[in-house]
């Protein structure tokens, strides 16, 4: 099967785009709080936070996963909280708040950081 030059360019662009979707910096993960019975896993939290980003966000230059909250939020007893900070190539930053209760993880954001 022969492909035209346009098809090959389209295929190459599709492969490059798909390869770029998972690329970027590795997350810097804070150690879980000592004595915590349950915590939000860094890789799971970062994956959920990435899904909250706008499709046209600038290139990400740094990802930080931290436990706690980055702004005042209502936290009920038994909830675990963490947040992910995305630093972009243009030096702007956004954070996504994560909350987990009874194994259910949710994300809120992004918000300026």
Kinemage of the C-alpha trace (Angstrom):
@kinemage 1
@onewidth
@group {chain A} dominant
@subgroup {mainchain}
@vectorlist {calphas} color= white
{ca unk a 1} P 0.000 0.000 0.000
{ca unk a 2} L 1.484 3.315 -1.089
{ca unk a 3} L 0.882 6.523 0.835
{ca unk a 4} L 0.981 9.989 -0.636
{ca unk a 5} L 3.310 12.644 0.769
{ca unk a 6} L 0.344 14.371 2.441
{ca unk a 7} L -0.711 11.141 4.122
{ca unk a 8} L 2.821 10.554 5.418
{ca unk a 9} L 3.030 14.093 6.797
{ca unk a 10} L -0.373 13.682 8.458
{ca unk a 11} L 0.682 10.352 9.948
{ca unk a 12} L 3.964 11.828 11.227
{ca unk a 13} L 2.123 14.774 12.815
{ca unk a 14} L -0.381 12.435 14.479
{ca unk a 15} L 2.420 10.281 15.921
{ca unk a 16} L 4.276 13.373 17.156
{ca unk a 17} L 1.127 14.741 18.771
{ca unk a 18} L 0.335 11.465 20.514
{ca unk a 19} L 3.920 11.111 21.718
{ca unk a 20} L 3.847 14.668 23.069
{ca unk a 21} L 0.671 14.130 25.089
{ca unk a 22} L 2.469 12.059 27.709
{ca unk a 23} L 5.732 13.911 27.570
{ca unk a 24} L 6.944 16.684 29.783
{ca unk a 25} L 8.694 16.872 33.102
{ca unk a 26} L 8.373 14.194 35.734
{ca unk a 27} L 6.376 15.180 38.796
{ca unk a 28} L 8.192 16.188 41.952
{ca unk a 29} L 6.315 14.255 44.641
{ca unk a 30} L 6.223 15.270 48.293
{ca unk a 31} L 6.523 12.373 50.753
{ca unk a 32} L 3.200 11.400 52.343
{ca unk a 33} L 2.536 12.817 55.806
{ca unk a 34} L 3.778 10.531 58.559
{ca unk a 35} L 1.082 8.570 60.305
{ca unk a 36} L -1.515 9.106 57.585
{ca unk a 37} L -3.763 6.061 57.286
{ca unk a 38} L -4.668 6.886 53.680
{ca unk a 39} L -3.078 9.317 51.251
{ca unk a 40} L -3.534 10.433 47.681
{ca unk a 41} L -0.967 8.746 45.443
{ca unk a 42} L 1.237 11.192 43.545
{ca unk a 43} L 0.888 9.531 40.137
{ca unk a 44} L -2.894 9.233 40.463
{ca unk a 45} L -3.236 12.849 41.632
{ca unk a 46} L -1.032 14.226 38.862
{ca unk a 47} L -2.922 12.228 36.233
{ca unk a 48} L -6.282 13.558 37.449
{ca unk a 49} L -4.900 17.105 37.644
{ca unk a 50} L -3.572 16.907 34.061
{ca unk a 51} L -7.092 16.037 32.914
{ca unk a 52} L -8.312 19.347 34.390
{ca unk a 53} L -5.939 21.489 32.314
{ca unk a 54} L -7.220 23.357 29.284
{ca unk a 55} L -6.259 21.637 26.030
{ca unk a 56} L -4.423 24.747 24.840
{ca unk a 57} L -2.342 25.342 27.985
{ca unk a 58} L 1.274 26.494 27.553
{ca unk a 59} L 4.045 23.884 27.679
{ca unk a 60} L 4.551 22.567 31.208
{ca unk a 61} L 8.064 23.057 32.565
{ca unk a 62} L 7.535 21.796 36.146
{ca unk a 63} L 4.992 19.686 38.060
{ca unk a 64} L 4.839 19.634 41.850
{ca unk a 65} L 2.596 17.343 43.905
{ca unk a 66} L 2.115 18.523 47.490
{ca unk a 67} L -0.059 17.411 50.395
{ca unk a 68} L -2.449 19.851 52.041
{ca unk a 69} L -4.222 22.787 50.463
{ca unk a 70} L -2.941 25.798 48.560
{ca unk a 71} L -5.855 28.019 49.492
{ca unk a 72} L -8.573 28.000 52.136
{ca unk a 73} L -10.948 25.138 51.445
{ca unk a 74} L -13.500 23.348 53.552
{ca unk a 75} L -12.003 20.034 54.647
{ca unk a 76} L -14.104 17.599 56.617
{ca unk a 77} L -12.685 15.048 59.054
{ca unk a 78} L -11.462 11.980 57.206
{ca unk a 79} L -10.688 13.838 53.987
{ca unk a 80} L -7.224 13.745 52.467
{ca unk a 81} L -6.065 16.745 50.482
{ca unk a 82} L -3.251 17.442 48.070
{ca unk a 83} L -2.633 19.785 45.184
{ca unk a 84} L -0.670 19.862 41.969
{ca unk a 85} L 1.158 22.978 40.779
{ca unk a 86} L 1.890 23.300 37.078
{ca unk a 87} L 4.567 25.807 36.091
{ca unk a 88} L 4.457 26.711 32.430
{ca unk a 89} L 7.221 27.692 30.027
{ca unk a 90} L 5.974 31.299 30.169
{ca unk a 91} L 6.550 31.248 34.005
{ca unk a 92} L 2.829 31.366 34.829
{ca unk a 93} L 1.550 28.825 37.349
{ca unk a 94} L -1.730 27.105 38.075
{ca unk a 95} L -2.744 24.742 40.858
{ca unk a 96} L -5.402 22.077 41.062
{ca unk a 97} L -6.801 21.111 44.449
{ca unk a 98} L -7.399 17.408 45.097
{ca unk a 99} L -9.668 15.898 47.754
{ca unk a 100} L -10.204 12.285 48.625
{ca unk a 101} L -12.886 10.833 50.873
{ca unk a 102} L -13.719 7.136 51.204
{ca unk a 103} L -11.517 6.355 48.207
{ca unk a 104} L -13.272 8.863 45.931
{ca unk a 105} L -10.809 11.376 44.467
{ca unk a 106} L -11.970 14.678 42.984
{ca unk a 107} L -10.209 17.667 41.472
{ca unk a 108} L -11.008 21.362 41.606
{ca unk a 109} L -9.353 23.947 39.417
{ca unk a 110} L -7.191 25.032 37.822
{ca unk a 111} L -6.671 28.298 39.671
{ca unk a 112} L -3.838 30.823 39.552
{ca unk a 113} L -1.050 29.976 41.966
